[in-house]
Amino acid sequence: MNTMFTSIDTSKSYATEKNLMKALTKLGLADRNPMVVRNREGRWTAIFSVSLGRFEGNVAMAARLGFKTFA
């Protein structure tokens, strides 16, 4: 079995979920259905799926801004 792991600990993160959601709204990413998670330090971050079809451009922007993406 071939398993791939990635760490969210290096992703852009925020102290509270409210701050994360405020930032995602400001960046135009809140309506892209992110998976909202906490890293090992208890900070909040978002993960975006690249298989969102018409939203692909914004998902690439999310990656450039420091958020994780997955296929």
Beta strands, then each sheet from edge to edge (+ up, - down):
strand 1: 35-38
strand 2: 44-49
strand 3: 68-70
sheet 1: 1+ 2- 3-
end
